[in-house]
Amino acid sequence: MACSGKRLLFLALAWVLLAHLCSQAEAASSFDCCLKYRQKSLPFRAIVGFTRQTADGGCDIDAIIFHTKRKISCVR
């Protein structure tokens, strides 16, 4: 019985560590900056969301980042 308790505790701690590492990876990827603007227009239907990038927030240019199902596009 004690062995299964230790195993359960180990699995719980491993799960917490994995969840923490995944959240850190997402936070690091959200700090990617747009370095240039898109020259072509985006189809409105392709856009699933957007975020705002400011030059004073650690990135070099101000931009609106449009999220599509496949990628991101940066515009002025």
C-alpha positions in Angstrom: 0.0 0.0 0.0 2.8 2.4 0.8 4.5 1.7 -2.5 1.3 2.7 -4.4 1.1 5.9 -2.4 4.6 6.8 -3.3 3.9 6.0 -6.9 0.8 8.2 -6.9 2.7 11.1 -5.3 5.5 10.7 -7.9 3.0 10.8 -10.7 1.2 13.8 -9.3 4.5 15.7 -8.9 5.6 14.7 -12.4 2.2 16.0 -13.8 2.7 19.3 -12.0 6.2 19.7 -13.3 5.1 18.9 -16.9 2.2 21.4 -16.7 4.6 24.1 -15.4 7.1 23.4 -18.2 4.3 23.6 -20.8 3.1 26.9 -19.5 6.7 28.3 -19.6 7.1 27.2 -23.2 3.8 29.0 -24.1 5.0 32.1 -22.4 8.3 32.1 -24.2 6.6 31.6 -27.6 4.3 34.6 -26.9 7.3 36.9 -26.7 8.2 36.3 -30.4 8.2 39.7 -32.1 7.1 40.7 -35.6 10.2 41.9 -37.4 8.5 43.1 -40.6 5.0 43.8 -42.0 3.0 41.7 -44.4 2.7 43.3 -47.9 -0.4 41.5 -49.1 -3.9 41.6 -47.7 -5.3 38.8 -45.6 -8.7 37.2 -46.4 -11.1 38.2 -43.6 -12.4 34.6 -43.3 -8.9 33.4 -42.5 -8.5 35.5 -39.4 -9.3 33.8 -36.1 -7.9 36.4 -33.7 -5.4 39.2 -33.2 -3.0 40.7 -30.7 -1.3 44.0 -30.5 2.5 44.4 -30.4 4.0 47.6 -29.2 7.6 48.8 -29.8 7.9 49.8 -26.1 6.9 46.3 -25.0 10.2 44.7 -25.9 9.7 44.5 -29.7 11.2 46.8 -32.4 8.0 47.7 -34.3 4.4 48.5 -33.5 2.1 46.0 -35.2 -1.2 44.2 -35.2 -0.6 40.4 -35.3 -3.5 38.6 -37.0 -3.7 34.9 -36.2 -5.0 32.5 -38.8 -5.4 28.7 -38.5 -1.9 28.2 -40.0 0.3 31.2 -39.1 0.5 34.8 -37.9 0.7 37.9 -40.1 2.0 41.3 -38.9 0.4 44.5 -40.2 0.8 48.2 -39.4 
